[in-house]
């Protein structure tokens, strides 16, 4: 009796199709079996949801190292154990079938082939252990529900080759924190629904699908580059959208429910449309944000709009500047560890003054930030001509 990890296959028109696997936690699929190239992964090949339940006398056609290669018969029984953790696929593979890895709950790492073009429907659905995956540059289409319920997926690298993200492709990905979307991509409905930890979104010019982010309830920072050049010459923008909460209140006489929203976040999120961002409405909401949001959230909104003043009207610019002047010490405390933000604050007219510069330097001294201390004392010397303040770290 030969004890080995079993790879089940069948012959297709283009080469070998891997149909199923029964073995240990790590699987390395070869690029050929008996000289015939491995070109395809069948539908449900490794899915823990679909198990055959009839007996069959297996004939080992070929064995190599720890693997046995068995030609597939429709009545083969495979006892799947949810143990598959790591998969390495050869670059000879050109196609992966639907739901090929769905419900592989222990899967944490997979190396995808370089030349596949499609991540098919539900390919990695319910892979609850998967934390990170890199999509090859050859992929143009990630189909619906491909990463549905990958609840631990924190980051995914999307190459510029991708043109389509299907409906609900990242639905219920609670840990997904950041996404960078390629230019000219089409995004299906609900693509990021229930991605409750998604905090950073970067887009490259195309805003035709922005409404997929409108129903996010959490705070989100959206960075859009390659925008059409406007009067000030800006081609990029960074916007901060506060979170919001809501509840449904029952109107007993009318037998109706009314949604009650709390905070300015709901209105900020409503500035996102398929046609783009409503910058006028976004900026006019700042007076509400100052009342209803934390000081830090208001700071993020003001700072981002001043740093990237895309379609920023003068009256709104003045309001943002006034907020920074009134809260400059808080801003310095908040951004002291982000030296580039400190540099930007110093370039704004009237933010660092002879009256507040010593207090600003004191904050850097208290936090023992040598880089900030050096920059701020040099700034004081250059702009106010006063001897550097002595200090002890």
N, C-alpha and C positions, 0 to 999 in steps of 0.2 A: 504493500500500500504506500503510495506516495503522498506525503504531507506537504502541501504547498498552497500558495494563494492562487485562487482560480480566476482567470480572466476568460469570460465567455465572448465569443465573436461569431460573426457570420460574414460571408463574402458579398460585397456589393459591386456595382458596376465600376466604381472608381478605385476600389480597394477594400481593405478590411474595415468592418463596422464593429466597434466595441459595444456589446449588448448588455453586459452585466459583470458584476465583480463579487467575489466572495473571499474575503481575506482579512489581513491585518489593517492597522490604522493608516499606514502609508502606502500609496499606490503610485508606481512609476510605470506609465504605459510606454512600451517601446514604439519606435517609429515604423516597425515592420514586423510581420509574423511570417516566418519561413520565406522571406524575401518579398512578400507582398506588402505595400505600404499601408499603414493605418491612417485612414482619411476621415473617419467620422465617429462621433459618439451618438448612439441611438437615443430616441426618446425614452425618458424614465430609466436610463441605463443604471444610474447609481441612486435613484430615488428610493427613499425608505418607505414611501407611501404605497408602492406597487410591488407586491411579492407574489411569485408563482407558488402554487400549493400542490403540485403533483409530483410524484416520484419519477425518476428516470435514471437508467444506468448510464453514467457518464463515461465517455471515452476520451482519454487524454490524447490529443493529437500531437502536442508539442510541449516541451518543457524547457525552461531556461532559468538558471539560478533558482530563486525562490518562487517563480511563477509557473503555473500550468495553464496552457491555452487549450480551451475546450470549445469545439464547434457547437453553436447554439441549437437546441431543440426546443420547440414551443412548450413541452411538458416538463422542462427542467425545474426542480425546486431549489430555491436559494433562500437560506436562512440569513436574513439581513439583521445586523446587530447595532446599527447606528454608530459604528466604531470608526468610520472613515474620517480621518483628521487632516491628512495632507495628500494632495494629488498633483502630480506633474504630468502635463500632457505634451506630447511631442509636437514639433512644428509641422509635421506632415498632416496633422488634422486640419481639415478645412471647414467642417460643419459639426455643430453640436445640436442635438435634438431638444425639443421642448421638455421641460421638467427634468432634465438630465441629472441634476444634483439636488432637486427639491427634497426637503425634509432630511437632508444630511446634517443632523443637528450637531454633530461633533466636528464638522469641517471648519478648520481655522485658516487653512492656507491652500491656495490653488494657483498654479502657474498656467496661464492660458496660452494657447498656440499663437504664433505671430501673424498668421494669415487668415484667421477667421474673420468674417464680415458681419455676422449677426450673433448677438447674445439673445437666444430665443425666449419665447414666452415662458415665464415661471422657471427659468433655468436654475436659479439659486433661491427660489422661494422657500421660506421657512428654514434657511440655513442659519440657525440662531446663534451659532458659535463664530461665524465669519466676522472678522473685525476690519479687514482691509483687503482690497483687491485692485490690481492694476489692469486696466483695459488696454489691449494692444492697439497700436496705431492703425491697424487695418480695419478695425470695427467701424461700421457706419450706422448701425441700427441696434438699439437696445429695446427689446420688445416689452409689451405690457406685463406688469407684475414680475419682471425678471428678478428683482431683488426684494420682493414683497416679504415683509416680516423678518428681514435680516436685522433683528433687534439690537445686535451689538456692532453693526457696521458703523465705524467712526469716520472713515474717509474712503473715497473712491476717486481714482484719477481718470478723468475723461479726456481723451485725446481730441485734437481739432478735427479729426476725421469723422467724428460722429455728427450725423444729420438729424437723427430722430431719437427721442426718448419717449417710450410708449406710455400709455395711460397707467397710472398708479405704479410706476416702475420702482419707486422707493417707498411705497406705502407702508406705514408703521415702522419705519427705520428710526427708532427712538433715539439712538446714539449718534446719528449722522450730524456732524457739527459744522462742516464747511463743504461747499460745493463750488467748483469753477466750471462754468458752462462755456462750451466753444461757440464761436461765431456762426451765424446762419443755422442754428439748431432749431428744430421743431420739438416742442415739449407738450406731451399729452396731458389731459385733465387729471387732476389728483396726483400728479407725479411726486409731489412732496407732502402729500396729505399725512397728517399725524407724525411728521418729522419734528417732534416737539423740542429737540435740542439743536436744530439747525439755526446757527447764529450768524454765519457769514456766507454771503452769496456774491460771487463775482461773475459779471456778464461782460460779453465782448460786443457791444454795439447793438445787438439784436434785442429789442424790448417787446417784440410782438406777442410774447407769451407770459408777460409779467403777472397776469392775473392768477397764475398758478401759485403765486406767493401771497396773494391778497388774503387768503383764508388762514394763513399762519397766525397763531395767537401769541407766540412768544416774541421777544425783542430780536430784531434782525438788523444786521449791518449789510447794506447792499452797495456794492462797488461796481459801477458800470464804466467801461473804457471804450474807446473808439466811437464816441458819440459824435453826431454831426456838429461841426464847429459852429459855435454861436458868437455873438457880437464881441464878447470879451476874449475870444480865442480859446475858450475851454473846450476840451473834448472828453472829459471824464467827470464823474460825479460820485460822491460817496454819501449815502443817506442812512440815518439811523431811525429805525421804526420801533417805538416802544411796544411792550407787551400790553395785553389787556385781559380782563376777565369779564364774564357775563353770566347772567342767570335768566331763567324764564319766569315771569310773574304772571299769575293767572288772573284774568278779569272774569270773575264769577258771573256777573249779570250777562255779559256778552258771550260767555263760554269761549273765550279766546286767550291765547298766551302771547305775551309781549316780551321781546328780548331786551333786557336792561344791561347796558354796557358800562363798565367802570374804567376810568382813565382815558387819556387822549389816544391811546394806542389804536383803538378801533378806527377812529377817524383818520389817523395817519396811514393805516393800512389801506383805507379806502382811496387813497391818492394813487394807488397802483392800478393801472388799466392796461388793456391789451395795446392801446395806442401809445403807451408810454407812462411817464410820471407826470402828475399834475403838480408842477413845481409851485405855482401860485398858491394853490390850496395848502400844500405842504408847509410852505413858509408862513402862511397866515395862521397856522395852528400853534405857532410857538408860544404865543401869549397864554394859550390854554395849557400847554406842556409845562410852562413855568409854574403854574398853579397846582397842577394835578400829578406831576411826575417828580421823582427825586431830583435833587440838584445835579447829580452825576449824569442822569439821562438828558436833562436839559443842556448840560455842558457838551455831551457827545453830539447832540443835534446841532448846536451852534458851531462847534469846532469844525465838524465835517462840512457844513455849508460855507464857512469862511475859507476853509482850505481848498475846496472845490466849488467855486461860486457859479456853477452852471445855471444859467437863467435866473440868477439871484438879483432881485430888484433892490434898488438903493434903500428904500424904506425898511425892508427886511434885513438888509446888511447892517443898517444902523441899529436895529433892535438886537441882533446877535452880538454886535460889538459892545453895546451897552451892557448886556448880560455878562460878557467876559470881563469888562472893566470892574463891574460890581463884585465879581467873584474870582478875581485873579489869583488870590492866595489859595483858594480851593482848587482852581485849575492847575496851579503849579504842584500842589500836593498830589493831585490825581495823576499827573503826567510826568512826574519827576523821573520815573524809571523808563520812560519812553522819550529819550533825548531828542529825537527828531520832532516830536510834538512841541517840546520846549523851544527848539530852534524856530519853529513856525510862529509860536506865540510872540517871540522876540521881534519878529518882522512886522507884526501888526502895529499900526500907528496908534500910539497912546496907551498901549497895554502895559509895557514896562516903563515906569516913570521914576523920576528922582525921589518921589515920595514913597514908592512901594518897593524899590529895588533891594533895600537892606532887609526888609521882611522876607522877600523872596529868597535872598541868599541864606537867611537864617533857616528857612525850611530845608534847603539843601544841606546845610551844616548839621541840623538835627537828624536828618536821615543818612548822614555820612556818605553822601553821593559825591565822590571826588570829581567825576566827570562834569556833573552839573555845577558844582562849586567853581571849578576852573572856568567853565563857560560863562557863568553869571558874573563872576568878579571881573573877567575880561570885558564883558559887556558893559559893566558899570564904569570901568576905566575909559572905555572908548566913547561912550555916549554922554557921560556926566563928568568926566575928568576928575574923579575923586580917587584918592588912594585906596588900594585894595584893603578890604576888611580882613583883619587877622582872625584866625580861628584855630581851634584844636580839634583834631579828629578823635 
